[in-house]
């Protein structure tokens, strides 16, 4: 299982995550912050759980590109 988490409230809207992984991230037209596509919100932490380990590389690129370090990628 792959677990990707985004702390959306701390997003500065730089768009790097979308550039690195447009399949899983997009920018909100409402507030200009990043959105983790198909994620579930729990108190400001948006989480996506996937059995597909093929998404790890692109999500890790997005996490490394984030200047405020609000994206985490974990494999279990």
Secondary structure, 3 states (H helix, E strand, C coil): CEEEEEEHHHCCCCCHHHHHCCCCEEECCCCCCEEECCCEEECCEEEEEECCHHHHHHHHHHHHHCCCCCEEEEEC
